[in-house]
Amino acid sequence: ELEWEASGEEQDLPALPIGTRFFLNLSPADTKDLKSTVSLLLEESYLLTPVSQAALLQELAQIVLLVRSLSPAIFKSQLLRLFGTMDASLVHTMLHLKATFTDSLFTVEDESFLLKRLVGMAQHPLLSTPLKLFHTHCILHFPENRPIGWNADESLPVLLTPNMAAFLFPTLFNDSNTMLSRLSLVSLAYLESTDEERGPAEVFDYLVSLYKLVNTNGNRERLVTFFRAVYIFFSYFHANTQYMSELSSHLVRLYQGHCTVAPHLINLINSTQELQEESKWPVALAEALQKVIVELPMQHLAPQNLTWHLQVLARVAQESSISQGRTVECLLGLAQGSDLCQTGDWRVGNSVLSVCRSILQHQNLETIFSELADLLQHLFLHFQDVDIQDHAHFYYTMLTSLSGEKLSGIVARGVGNGTRTKARSLSSIMPENTDLSSLSVLSVKHPTLQLVPIVDEHRPNAELSGNVSKQDAEEQYLEKYLDQFNQPGFASTVVMKYYLTFAPNVDSQYHKVFSVLLRFDLRSSHYEPIPDLHVPCLFFDRKPHTFSLALKPNCPYPTVLHTTAIFTTEDGHTCCSQLEPVQIGFSSLFLHLPIPAHWPANAKANLFDHLWESLAGEESSQAALSLFCFKTNQSPLSELVELHFHTHLVSKHTDPERYKILLFLPPRYHVLYSVGLTGEMAKVDILTDNWKLLPLINAYLLTITSEN
C-alpha cells in the first residue's frame, strides 16, 4: 500500500495549511521499478513532438518531486538536448525544471550557460518577434538557484552582467514591443552601474534619439512607444535629477511643436505620480507646461489647438502646489480679447469651465478670487451658448456665496453610487476624466420604429430640362437628349418614399417619441451619403410620418438602407434604436426617361432607335449586347410587359408581337429591351451602355419570368 507523509507537523487534514506538501513513500522495489519506468520514458521522449515532450517532462517532474527516493539528477541526461532547443514549449519546461529543482539539477555552470543561451536567442535574427519577446521575458523572470531576494515583478539574475545586457540594447529599428522590453531589461542592468558609457547616460541618449524621431515624424505608434519609454526611464532613474530635468525640457519642446500630445502628457503625469508619490518631477513637468501655454501669444491660440491647451491647464490646476494666477489671467484675456464667446463653441466653453472647476476644487482661492470671478461673470454674460452661460453662472454663484472648504466639497466628484446623482444635481459639466454615465444615450435592444416603403405606381419623371424648344424637337433627338447630361446633377436622383411608423409589439413607453433624428447609412461606395432627417414627433395612435429620401447613386446597384433613430421619450430619456434594414432592389432604381415635357409622343421611340444604333454601332468598352429567352406558358407576353414595364414602354407592335422598352438608371445609364415572340419562346434583346449591369439585368429578368 502507498503511504503519504506531510512535510509539516502531524495534525488533522482540515487544519493543514494550504502550502503543505505531501510526499509518497515507496518500498525499495517499487522505487526501482518507478525509476526504470521514468528513465525509459525520458530516453524515448525525443520521439515525441516538442509539445508532447514538454507535457511529459512536466508530469515526470511532478512525480520526482512527489517521491523523495527519486533524485532530480534523473533529468540530467535531458539537459544537453534541452539547452540546444529552439522550441518555446521546451524552453518553458526547462525553466520550470530549474525553478522546481534549483541546484539539485542545475549547477552554476549550467545556470550561466542557460542564461547566455537566452540572451543569444532573444536577439537571434531567424526567430520571430514573439519568440524573441518570449526569451526576453524569460530573462526578466529567470529562476535563480540562489536568488538574493524575492520580487514578484521583473528582476534580473545576478549572473547577467551589464556587458551581457548590452547585446540586447534596443535600436530605433526595433518594433515597439521589442524596444520597450529591451529598454526595461537594460535599464534594470544599468541601474546600479557607475560606468558612464554603459550606465543611465546611454539609456537617456537612446531616449533622446527616440524623441527626435517622434518630433520629426511621429505617427501614433511611435508616439505611444515614446511615452511608454519615458515611463520606463522614470520608473528606474527618477532619482537622477539631471536626466529628469533634461527629459522635462524635451517633453515641453515636443508639446510646443505638437500640442496634440496633450492626452499622452496628462496620462504620463498621472501614471508617474501613482508610481512615485513622493517624486516632484510630475509636478515640475506640469508647471513647465503651464508656463509654456500661458506665455503663448493670443494669435497662436488657434481654435483647433485651444482644446488641447485647456486639457493640460485643467490637469495642472489639480496640483495645489502650482499657482493658478497666470492661468486665470490667460483665460480672462482670451475670453475678453478674442471671439471665444462670440463663436459659442460648446466644447471650448466646456473645456474652459473644466479648468475653472479644477481650480475651484483644488486651489486656494484667496489670491485669485477677483480674477476668477471676473472670468466666470464674463462667460455667463457673453458666451453664446445657454448651457455654458448657466453653468458659468452656477460656478460664479458658488464662488461668491460659499467658503473655500464648502465649495471644494461641493465641486468634488461624489464617491461610489453617489457620483451619478451628484453630477446630475449640480452641473453636469463633464471634464475629460469624468464618468459620462449621466450624459449617455440609452440603447434600445429591439427596433422601436420601422420604415415602410410606399408603393407608387406612377412615380414622377426625373429632373427635366427646359432648354429644348419645340422647333428643336423636330430635329435629331439623341444629340439634344445627351446634351442634357452636361448639366451638373441632371437626373441623378432617385426619390424613394417611406412611412415612418412604429415597429410591431413596441413597448408602451415608446408610444410617444419626440425630436426623432434618423441617420441613414447605405454602407456602399456606389451612393452619395444621405443627410440626416428630423421628425418633430411621432405618436402610436396617429398616422405615420411620410417622407421622401433622395438617393444619388454613382452606379445603379442594389443596396441595403440601414437606419438609426435617436429620439426622446415622454419621460425625458434619450434613446437610440436600430431600425430593420430596408432592401433597395434593382427595379427600384428604374426611372422614366428624362426628356423635355413638350417633346411629342413619338420622341421616345425615335430616341430608342437612335440610341440602339449608336450603342450597337460604336466600339465602346462599356456598351454590351446580350440575349435572354424564356417560355411564355404561364401568361401571355403582353401581361408580363404590362405588369412590369408599362411606364417604360416606348413602342408596341401586334403583328408580329414586339415591344420596345427603355429604362433609365441614374446617373446616366440606359437599358434597352427589344422583346418579341419566337414560337412558344420569348426573346429579349438587351443593349446597355454599362456592361457591369448585365448580371443585375439577367437576375431581374429571371425573377419576373419565373414560374413561381
Residue pairs with C-beta under 8 A, 6 or more apart in sequence:
2 24
2 25
2 26
3 24
3 25
4 22
4 23
4 24
4 25
5 22
5 23
5 25
6 16
6 20
6 21
6 22
6 23
7 20
7 21
7 22
7 23
8 16
8 17
8 20
22 66
23 66
23 67
23 68
24 66
24 67
24 68
25 68
26 34
26 67
26 69
28 69
31 67
31 69
31 70
34 63
34 67
34 70
35 70
35 74
38 60
38 63
38 64
38 70
38 74
39 74
41 56
41 60
42 60
42 74
42 75
42 77
42 78
43 77
45 53
45 56
45 57
45 78
46 53
46 81
48 56
50 85
50 87
50 89
50 90
51 89
53 89
53 90
53 93
54 87
54 89
54 90
54 92
54 93
57 75
57 78
57 93
57 97
58 93
58 96
60 75
61 75
61 96
61 97
61 100
61 101
63 70
64 70
64 71
64 72
64 74
64 75
64 101
65 100
65 101
71 104
72 100
72 101
72 104
72 105
73 104
73 105
75 97
75 101
75 105
76 105
79 94
79 105
79 106
79 110
82 90
82 91
82 93
82 94
83 94
83 113
83 114
83 117
85 91
85 94
86 121
86 127
88 131
88 134
91 118
91 121
91 134
91 135
91 138
92 138
94 114
95 138
95 142
95 143
97 105
98 105
98 106
98 111
98 114
98 143
98 145
99 143
102 143
102 145
102 146
103 145
103 146
106 114
106 145
108 145
111 144
111 145
111 157
111 159
112 159
115 139
115 142
115 157
115 159
115 160
115 164
116 164
118 135
118 138
118 139
118 142
119 139
119 160
119 164
119 165
119 167
119 168
120 167
121 127
121 131
121 132
121 135
122 132
122 135
122 136
122 139
122 168
123 132
123 167
123 168
124 132
127 135
129 175
129 177
129 178
132 178
133 177
133 178
133 181
136 168
136 178
136 181
136 182
136 185
137 181
139 156
139 157
139 160
139 168
139 185
140 154
140 155
140 156
140 181
140 184
140 185
140 188
141 154
141 155
142 156
142 157
142 160
144 157
144 158
144 159
148 158
149 155
154 184
154 188
155 188
156 165
156 185
156 188
156 189
160 189
161 189
162 189
162 190
162 193
162 195
162 198
163 198
164 189
165 185
165 186
165 188
165 189
165 190
166 186
166 198
168 182
168 185
168 186
169 182
169 186
169 202
169 206
170 178
170 179
170 180
170 182
170 183
170 186
170 206
171 179
172 209
172 210
172 213
174 182
176 221
176 222
176 224
176 225
176 228
179 225
179 229
180 225
180 228
180 229
180 232
183 203
183 206
183 229
183 232
183 233
184 232
186 203
187 203
187 232
187 233
187 235
187 236
187 237
188 236
190 198
190 199
190 200
190 202
190 203
191 200
191 236
191 237
193 199
193 200
200 236
200 237
200 240
200 243
201 243
203 233
203 237
204 233
204 237
204 243
204 246
204 247
207 229
207 230
207 233
207 247
208 250
210 222
210 225
210 226
210 229
211 226
211 250
211 254
213 222
213 226
214 222
214 223
214 226
214 254
215 253
215 254
215 257
215 258
218 226
218 258
223 261
223 264
224 264
227 261
227 264
227 265
227 267
227 268
230 247
230 251
230 268
231 268
231 271
231 272
231 275
233 243
233 247
234 244
234 247
234 272
234 275
234 276
234 279
234 281
235 275
235 276
237 243
237 244
238 244
238 272
238 276
238 279
238 281
244 281
245 284
248 281
248 284
248 285
248 288
249 288
251 265
251 268
251 285
252 285
252 288
252 289
252 292
254 261
255 261
255 262
255 265
255 289
255 292
255 312
256 292
259 305
259 308
259 309
260 308
262 308
262 309
262 311
262 312
263 311
263 432
265 285
265 289
265 312
266 311
266 312
266 315
268 282
268 285
269 282
269 285
269 286
269 315
270 315
272 279
272 281
272 282
273 279
273 282
283 319
283 321
283 322
286 312
286 315
286 316
286 319
286 322
287 316
287 319
287 322
289 312
289 316
290 312
290 313
290 316
290 322
290 326
290 327
291 326
293 309
293 312
293 313
293 330
294 326
294 327
294 329
294 330
296 309
298 333
298 334
298 337
298 338
301 309
301 334
301 338
303 343
303 345
303 348
306 348
306 351
307 347
307 348
307 351
310 348
310 351
310 352
310 354
310 355
311 351
311 354
311 432
313 327
313 331
313 355
314 351
314 354
314 355
314 357
314 358
314 431
314 432
315 358
316 322
316 324
316 327
317 324
317 327
317 355
317 358
317 359
317 362
317 363
318 358
318 361
318 362
319 362
320 362
320 363
320 364
323 367
324 359
324 363
324 368
325 367
325 368
325 371
327 355
327 359
328 359
328 368
328 371
328 372
328 375
329 371
331 352
331 355
331 356
331 375
332 371
332 374
332 375
332 378
334 340
335 341
335 352
335 375
335 378
335 379
335 382
336 378
340 348
340 349
340 352
340 383
341 378
341 379
341 382
341 383
341 384
342 382
342 384
343 384
344 383
344 384
344 385
344 388
345 385
346 385
346 387
346 388
349 379
349 383
349 385
349 387
349 388
350 388
350 429
350 430
350 431
352 379
353 379
353 388
353 391
353 392
353 395
353 429
354 429
354 431
354 432
356 372
356 375
356 376
356 392
356 395
357 395
357 411
357 429
357 431
358 431
359 365
359 368
359 372
360 372
360 395
360 398
360 399
360 407
360 408
360 411
361 408
361 411
361 412
362 408
364 404
365 372
365 399
365 404
365 407
366 404
369 399
372 399
373 396
373 399
373 400
376 392
376 393
376 395
376 396
376 399
377 392
377 396
379 388
379 389
379 392
380 388
380 389
380 390
380 392
380 393
380 396
381 389
383 389
383 392
391 427
391 428
391 429
394 426
394 427
395 427
398 407
398 410
398 411
399 407
402 410
410 426
411 426
413 419
413 422
413 423
413 434
414 420
414 421
414 422
414 423
419 435
420 435
420 437
420 438
423 430
423 434
423 435
423 438
424 438
428 438
428 439
430 436
430 438
430 439
441 566
441 574
441 575
441 576
442 573
442 574
442 575
442 576
443 575
443 576
443 577
444 510
444 575
444 576
444 577
446 503
446 506
446 577
447 503
447 577
447 578
447 579
447 580
448 502
448 503
448 506
448 507
448 510
448 513
448 565
448 567
448 575
448 577
449 500
449 501
449 502
449 503
449 513
449 516
449 538
449 565
449 567
449 577
449 579
450 500
450 501
450 502
450 503
450 579
450 580
451 498
451 499
451 500
451 561
451 563
451 579
451 580
451 582
452 498
452 499
452 501
452 544
453 496
453 497
453 498
453 582
454 497
454 498
454 499
454 546
456 497
457 647
458 647
459 495
459 591
459 592
459 647
460 592
461 591
461 592
461 593
461 594
462 491
462 493
462 591
462 592
462 594
462 664
462 666
463 489
463 490
463 491
463 492
463 493
463 594
464 594
464 595
464 596
464 597
465 484
465 487
465 490
465 594
465 596
466 596
466 597
467 484
467 596
468 480
468 596
468 598
468 599
470 598
472 480
473 480
473 596
473 598
473 599
473 600
473 603
476 610
477 595
477 599
477 603
477 606
477 607
477 610
478 607
478 610
478 611
478 614
481 595
481 607
484 490
484 491
484 594
485 491
485 668
490 594
491 591
491 594
491 664
491 666
491 667
491 668
492 552
492 553
492 666
492 667
492 668
493 550
493 551
493 552
493 666
494 550
494 551
494 552
494 553
494 588
494 589
494 591
494 666
495 548
495 549
495 550
495 551
496 548
496 549
496 550
496 551
496 584
496 588
497 546
497 547
497 548
497 549
498 546
498 547
498 548
498 549
498 582
499 544
499 545
499 546
500 516
500 518
500 535
500 538
500 544
500 545
500 546
500 547
501 538
501 544
501 545
502 510
502 511
502 538
502 540
503 579
503 580
506 540
509 569
509 570
509 571
510 569
510 575
511 539
511 540
511 541
512 537
512 538
512 539
512 540
512 569
512 570
513 537
513 538
513 567
513 568
513 569
513 570
513 575
514 536
514 537
514 567
514 568
514 569
514 570
515 534
515 536
515 537
515 567
515 568
516 534
516 535
516 536
516 537
516 538
516 565
516 566
516 567
517 532
517 533
517 534
517 565
517 566
517 567
518 532
518 533
518 534
518 535
518 563
518 564
518 565
519 532
519 563
519 564
519 565
519 566
520 530
520 532
520 533
520 549
520 561
520 562
520 563
521 530
521 561
521 562
521 563
521 564
522 530
522 551
522 559
522 560
522 561
522 562
523 559
523 560
523 562
524 557
524 559
525 554
526 553
526 554
526 555
526 556
526 557
526 559
527 551
527 552
527 553
527 554
527 559
528 551
528 552
528 553
528 554
530 549
530 550
530 551
533 547
533 549
535 545
535 547
538 544
538 545
538 567
549 561
551 584
552 666
552 667
553 589
553 665
553 666
553 667
554 667
555 690
555 692
556 586
556 589
556 665
556 666
556 669
556 693
557 586
557 696
558 583
558 584
558 585
558 586
558 589
558 696
559 584
560 581
560 582
560 583
560 584
561 581
561 582
561 583
561 584
562 578
562 579
562 581
563 578
563 579
563 581
563 582
564 576
564 577
564 578
564 579
565 576
565 577
565 578
565 579
566 574
566 575
566 576
566 577
567 574
567 575
567 577
568 574
568 575
569 575
586 696
586 697
586 699
586 700
587 644
587 700
589 665
589 666
590 648
590 663
590 664
590 665
591 663
591 664
591 665
591 666
592 647
592 648
592 664
593 604
593 607
593 648
593 650
593 662
593 664
594 664
595 603
595 604
595 607
604 650
604 651
604 662
605 650
605 651
605 660
607 650
607 662
608 650
608 651
608 660
608 662
608 672
611 662
611 670
611 672
612 672
612 674
612 687
615 623
615 670
615 672
615 687
615 688
615 689
616 623
616 625
616 687
620 689
622 689
622 690
622 691
623 687
623 688
623 689
623 691
624 687
624 688
624 690
624 691
624 694
625 685
625 686
625 687
626 685
626 686
626 687
626 688
626 694
626 697
626 698
627 683
627 684
627 685
627 686
628 683
628 684
628 686
628 697
628 698
628 701
629 681
629 682
629 683
629 684
630 681
630 682
630 684
630 701
630 705
631 680
631 681
631 682
632 640
632 677
632 680
632 681
632 682
633 680
633 707
634 707
637 657
637 659
637 675
637 677
637 682
638 657
640 704
640 705
641 649
641 659
641 661
641 675
643 704
644 704
645 659
645 661
645 663
645 673
648 661
648 662
648 663
649 659
649 660
649 661
650 660
650 661
650 662
651 659
651 660
652 658
652 659
652 660
653 659
656 676
656 677
657 676
657 677
658 674
658 675
658 676
658 677
659 673
659 674
659 675
659 676
660 672
660 673
660 674
660 675
661 672
661 673
661 674
661 675
662 670
662 671
662 672
662 673
663 670
663 671
663 672
663 673
664 670
665 671
665 693
669 688
669 689
669 690
669 693
670 688
670 689
671 686
671 687
671 688
671 693
671 697
672 686
672 687
672 688
673 684
673 685
673 686
674 684
674 685
674 687
675 682
675 683
675 684
675 685
676 682
676 683
677 683
682 705
684 701
686 694
686 697
688 694
688 697
